[in-house]
């Protein structure tokens, strides 16, 4: 694509300007036009938009290896292994992304090595001053997209924010929290496609107990699995503007998009796992980034993260992300859900025993009155948001109690 003259676009507000990031994530036209990404992506994380206009980073003596920080030394070997395998996915064809004009087919090994050095600098800068942030295999895939789109300075600055916000569950000493967050994929799939969810549950396949088939989607924002850089950038538009769980919402609708292949496997659990593991997201025969983003946004609207907080999420913190002046933040420690879960269970038992027998066989009008009475009775005794949510869901008859948490 030729650069040409930039068309006038929408006026950008400062990160402190009052905005509703959830609304931004849900509108159909959330996906950002390519020329704006270098300005918009930093702004979405509260960074100066000018960062995306500076495509180079001066490599300091420390970053060359003479005085690496403890965090950098700790992760350097893993980073080196990932770098040796990097920058192949987006290197077929010619084009231009963000500030980077390239003719990939003419790349030599020397050119690729130089770009890998730039990627190394981006990763090390993200770790340099954050001792409690650990590198994980796959972070280089996210960093590659940022490097190609924003250049070194912008990519490093944005990545430095992501590792303590959107990607926080993955940048801990191990991937336990990230795995616990990954477990939310099934509740989301239950809302997106109940029939498919029930089928997967009925297989009793150990490999499907935790949706590890979607782990790389979760950790790399699909950058590891999609070779089209422009399509990946479309997904990043959505993820950067949204709640940190948005990649899981997109994963749920991606799984739904391959339901025919799953049902074709019948009750063969290993075959179903293989079909899901081999799912080509954004393949030419499947839905594109725009369609998946719209479906993910619709699912987010139907089942917001607040509806998932009654679950036992272990060490995960990203499900509890919150907005501060329009920017997504995550708590430093997991929230204590013990009291909320106990209260929710007690409320459900009380409601089942008291109200459900009376509702059966009643007229619609009588049922509405009893539901209203139930709401008043429960609201007067609830001190937990989790219990309140569970009670209202049951009273309204929208879904059954999900069982042990």
PETAHU-V183523 format. One record per backbone hydrogen bond with DSSP energy under -1.0 kcal/mol. NH is the residue of the N-H (numbers start at 0). CO is the residue of the C=O. If there is no record, write none. Layout:
<<NH,CO> <NH,CO>>
//
This chain:
<<16,13> <23,19> <24,20> <26,22> <29,26> <35,32> <36,33> <38,35> <39,35> <40,36> <42,38> <43,39> <44,41> <45,42> <46,41> <50,47> <51,48> <52,49> <53,50> <63,59> <64,61> <65,60> <72,68> <73,69> <74,70> <75,71> <78,74> <79,75> <80,76> <81,77> <82,78> <83,79> <85,82> <90,87> <94,101> <96,99> <99,96> <101,94> <105,102> <106,103> <111,107> <112,108> <113,109> <114,110> <115,111> <116,112> <117,113> <118,114> <119,115> <120,116> <121,117> <122,118> <123,119> <124,120> <125,121> <126,122> <127,123> <129,126> <132,129> <133,170> <138,135> <140,137> <141,137> <142,138> <143,139> <144,140> <145,141> <146,142> <147,143> <148,144> <149,145> <150,146> <151,54> <154,150> <155,151> <156,152> <157,153> <158,154> <159,155> <160,156> <161,157> <162,158> <163,160> <164,161> <166,161> <167,164> <169,166> <178,174> <179,175> <180,176> <181,177> <182,178> <183,180> <184,181> <187,183> <188,184> <189,185> <190,186> <191,187> <192,188> <196,192> <197,193> <198,194> <199,195> <200,196> <201,197> <207,204> <208,205> <211,209> <213,210> <214,211> <217,213> <218,214> <219,215> <220,216> <222,219> <225,221> <231,227> <232,228> <233,229> <234,230> <235,231> <236,232> <237,233> <238,234> <239,235> <240,236> <245,242> <247,244> <248,244> <249,245> <250,246> <251,247> <252,248> <253,249> <254,250> <255,251> <256,252> <257,254> <258,255> <261,257> <262,258> <263,259> <264,261> <265,262> <267,264> <268,266> <271,267> <272,268> <273,269> <274,270> <275,271> <276,272> <277,273> <278,275> <280,278> <282,279> <285,282> <291,287> <292,288> <293,289> <294,290> <295,291> <296,292> <297,293> <298,294> <299,295> <300,296> <301,297> <302,298> <306,303> <307,304> <310,307> <315,312> <319,316> <320,317> <321,328> <323,326> <326,323> <328,321> <340,336> <341,337> <342,338> <343,339> <344,340> <345,341> <346,342> <347,343> <348,344> <349,345> <350,346> <351,347> <352,348> <353,349> <354,350> <355,350> <358,354> <359,355> <361,358> <366,362> <367,363> <368,364> <369,365> <370,366> <371,367> <372,368> <373,369> <374,370> <375,371> <376,372> <377,373> <378,374> <379,375> <380,377> <381,377> <387,383> <388,384> <389,385> <390,386> <391,387> <392,388> <393,389> <394,390> <395,391> <397,392>>
//
